[in-house]
Amino acid sequence: RLFLNPEIFSMYGHLGGWEAVKSVAPSTRDAFITSTHYRYVDSPKVYHQEVTGEDTGILHWINMTAEDFSAQGGKGEAIFTINKSEFDWYSKGEDKTSL
């Protein structure tokens, strides 16, 4: 997954740190799906990530039912689960009521 900020990558020690990062061809990188939907591990709420700068962003709670999320094109398998440190790192913006 894309880490918006290097500080966020450091919040996931189980990934092996910077020495475990591998360089890949742009075509390989571009084959991965980038999602802007996140869920804090201990909450059912799904958030939309708004990128506000090169390495900054805001989370907006997607205030709708799971059925509405799916009906508007949201895909459950494209929701990244994040830890508390990352969740707390982001500023929180206004709720979204549509995708």
N, C-alpha and C positions, 0 to 999 in steps of 0.2 A: 504494500500500500504506500501511498504517498504520505510522507510526513511533512506537514506544512512548515515546520520549523525544526532545526537541528536539536533544540532543547527538548522537543517532544520525543524524538528518537531516544534520547537518553533516559526517558521515563520507562523504557521497556528493556531492562537489563537482561532478560532472558533471550534477547535477540543476538547476544554475543558482542555487542559494542561495535564501534566503528571498524575495527580490524576484520569483522565478519562481513562487511559490505563488499559486494562484488560489482564490478563494472560490467554493463551489458550494452549491446548495440542499441541504438535508438529504436530500431524496429521491434526489438524484444520488449523494451520499456513501453512502447506505445501499444503493444498488444494487451497490456493489462487494463482492466476496467478501473476507472477512477470514480469513486463514489463521493458524494458530498453529504451522505446521510450517516449519522453516528448515534450510538446508544451507549449511555453509561452502563457499565456492567451490572449494577444493582438497581436499575430502573427500566421500566417498560417504555419510557418516553423516547421518541426518536427526534433527533435534531438535524437541521440543515446547516451545513457549514458554508458561511459566506466568506470568501477570500477577500480581504480588504487591503492587502499589500503583498509584497513578495514573500513574506514569511509571517503574515498576521491574518487572523480571521475571527469571526464571531459565530457563535452557535445560536440558532433560532429554533425554539421548540415547534415542531410540526403538530399543531393542535387540531387533530382530526382522528377519526376512527381508523382502525386498520383497513376496514373495507373501503373507506374513502381514499386512503393512501394507495391501495391497489388499483382502484378505479381510475385514479389520476396518473397511473403509470409507475408508481413506486414499486420497487421489488424488494421483498424482505431479505433475499440473499445478497443484496447490495448494501446492507446496513452494517457498518463496521462497529464492533464493540470496543469501547475504549475504557481505560482505567480511570480511577478517581483523579490522579495527578494530571492527566491530560484534560479531563473534563473541567477541572478547576482552573486550568491554565487559560482557557478561552473566556473572553467576555461573553456575556449573554445579551442577545438583542430581543426585539419584539417577536412575539409568536407569529407563526405563519399559519394560515388557514387553507392554503392551497399549495400545490407543487408548482 
